Amino acid sequence: MHDPEGVRLQKVLATAGLGSRRACEDLIADGRVTVDGVLVRELGVRVDPRTAVIHLDGLRIQLDTSLITIALNKPLGVVSTMHDPEGRPSLAELVAHREERLFHVGRLDAETEGLLLLTNDGELANRLSHPSHEVAKTYLAHVEGHVAGNVANKMLHGVELEDGLAKVDRYRIVDSTPQAALIEVVLHEGRNRIVRRMFEEVGHPVTRLVRTQVGPIKLGDLRPGKTRVLGKEELGSLMTQVGM
C-alpha cells in the first residue's frame, strides 16, 4: 500500500476535492479512509494516485480528474447513439458542449425517455454494462386499460416472452383510472424493450415510458435534454455498487 515514491495521502484526497489538506488529515486520523482495502490512520502514508483504490466512508473516490460521468435526461425521439446514419436526433447533439469524448452506458429506445449515463471512464462503463453486477433500473410506465391485481403477480413471478422468462424486482401502482394506470417497476433486465414487451404481454400496452433511476443515480428534476455531472457521493455510490 505505502509507496515511497508516491504522493502523501492527504494531498491526494485534497486534490480529489475532499477539502483542505488539514481537513483531509482529519479524515485519515478519524479512520474514515481505506487504501486498497486497508484502513489508514497514519498521515505519512504515500500512495500512487494512478493505481490506488481509495474509499472514504465506504465510497470509492475518483482520483483521475480527467474522468467524468454525467446524467442525461434523454428526450422522446432521440436515439441512443453518438451518430445516427439516418440523421435522426442523437445523443451527440445533447452533449456537444462537452469537451470529453463520452460514450453512453446502455441505451434507451427512441420512444423511451429519462435517465441515461454517459462517461469517459471505460472501466465504469464496462462494469455497469456487465450482467454480473445487476444494476437495478427504475421506470415509470403509463399503460392502457384498467390494471387488475393479478398483473402484479405476473410481473413479479415472470412473464414468458419470445426470448425467455422476464420478471421485475418491484412493482407499484402510482396512480390508476378505469382507462389507464401509472406503474413503477424496478428490474435488472437489460434486454431490448423489455418493459414494453412485458406490459404488452399482460395486455397493457405502454403509452409512455420514463427511466427515473439507474442504481443509486436518480433523474430528479433534470429537464429533458439537459445534463449534470454526478456529484462525488453519487459517483462513489455507483462505483462501489459495481465493485470498484
N, C-alpha and C positions, 0 to 999 in steps of 0.2 A: 504493500500500500504506500509506504513512505518512499518518495523519490527524491534523493538528494539534489538532483538537477532540476527538480520541479519548481512550482510556484507555491508560495505559502497558501494554505487552505483558505484563510480569512480573505486574502486578496482575490482568490478565485470566486468566492461567494459574493464579494462586493462587486466584482466585475459582472457577475450574473444578475446584478440588480437587486440583491437582497438587503441592501443597506450599506452604511459606512463600514469601514474595516473594524472599527470598535464594536459596532452592533453585531457584526458577523463573528467577532471573537466571543461575544456573549452567547451567541447561538451555539458555538462549539463547546464552550465551557458548561453550558446548560445541558449538554448531552443530547442535542437535537439533530446532530449531523452524523451521517454514516458515509464512509468512503469504501466502495467495493464491498458493501455489506458489513463493514466493521465500524462500530461506534468509535468516534474520535472525540477526545476531550482536550488533547494537548494542542497548544497554539503553535508549536513549532513544526507541525507536520507539513510536508510539501507534497504536492501531487502534480501529475501531468494532466492538465485540463483537456487534452485531446483524447485521453483514454479512460480517465477516472469516471466511475459511476457514483454520483453523489446524490444522496437523498436528504431532504430536510423534513422532519416530522413525517417520514414515510413517503413523501412525494419526491419523485425524480426531478432534479434540477437540470434544465437545458443549459449547458455551458457554451455551446457553439452559437455565438450571436449572429452568425450568418444564416442559421436555420430558422424558419418561421412556419407557423401553421395558422391558417385563418379559417374562420367560419363564413360561409356564404349562404344567403337566403336565395336559392335558385328560383327564379320566377317561372310561371307557366310558359311553355313553348320554347324554352331554352334547352338545347341538347347537351348532355354531359360529355363534352369533348372540347379539347382546346382548339380544334379546327374541324369544320364540317364541310366535306366536299360538295354538299348540296346547297351550301350557302345559308343554311338556317342559323338563327342566333345561337352562339356558343358561349362557353364559359370564358373564353379568352377576352371577349368584349367587356365582361364584368370585372376583370382583374387587369385590364390594360394599364391601369395607373401603377401597378406594382412592378418593381424592377426585377424581382426574383423570378426565376424560371420555375413556375409552380405546376404541379400536376394534381389531379383530383383523386381522392380516396374513395373508391367505389363509384357508384353512379345513381342517378335518378332518371327515369324516363322523361321524355319531353312534357308529358301531361302531369307529372308529379312535381309538386313544389316543395320548398323547405330546405332544411339544413344539409349542406354538403361541405365537407372539409377539403381544403387544398393545402399542400405543403411542398417544401423542397427538401424535406427530411426523408430520404429513401427508406431508412430502417423503420421509422414510424409508420410510413405508408404500407410497407410490406407486412408488418405485424398486424395493423388494423385490417388488412385485407385477408389475412390468413384465417381459415375456419377454426383453427385450434384455439384462437383467443376469444371467439364467440362474443364479440362486442354487440351489446343489445342496441336495437334501434326502435324508436317510438314514432308511431304515426297516428294522425287524426284522419279518419276516413268518413266522408259524407257518403252515405249509401241510400239507395232507393228502398222504399217499402217499409212496412211495419216489421220490426225485428222481434221475432219470438224469443222466448227464454232459452229454447234448446239450441239456438245458434251459438251461444257462448260455449256450451258443452262441445259442440262440433269443432269449433275453432281451437279450443284448448286441448282436445284429445286427438285431433288430426283430421284433416280434410284430404281425401285422395285426389291427387292431380295426375295429369298425364305423365309427369316426370317423378312421381312418388308422393309419399305422405308429407304433408306440411301442417305445422301447428304453431300457435302463438304461445308466448310465455304468460302474457297477461292480457285481459280483455275487460274493457269497461265502457258502458254506455254513458256518454256525457250528456246527451240530450236526445229526445225522440218525439216524433209525432206519428199519426197514423200513416203518413205518406213517406217519411224519411227518418234517418237517425244519424247522429254523430257519434262515432265509436273510436275509442283509443285502444290501440293494440301495441304490444311490445313483442318483438321476436328477434331471433338471431339469424334467421334465414337470409341468404343473400341471392337466392335465385331470381331470375328476371321476372319483374312484375308480379312478385309472389303475393303481395297483399291484395292486389286487384283480382288475381286469379282465385284466391281463396274465397273472397266475398262473392265473386261471380258463381262459384261452385255451390255456395249455400243459398243462392237465389237473391242476393242483394248487390246488384252492380254498383260500383263506386262512381260517384259523380265528381268528387274532388278528393285529392289525397295530398296531405302535407306531412313531411317528416319533421318532427319537432325536437328530436334528441338523438344523439349518437354517443353511446357510452355515457360519460358524465357531462358531455357538452350539450347545452340547451340552446335552442334557437332564440328563445326570449323575445324581445321586442325588435329584433333586427328586421328592417324593412326589406321587401322584395328587391333583389338586385344589388343590395348593399353587402359589405363585408366588414369584419372586425378581426383583429389579431387576438388570438387566445391569450388570456392572462396567464401568469406563472402558475397559479394554483390549478386552473383548468388544464393547462398543458401537462403539469406534473401528474394530475389525477389520470389523465388519458394515457400517459407513458407508463405509469405504474400498472394500470389495468391490463396493458398488453405485455407486461413483464420486462419493461426496460428499466 
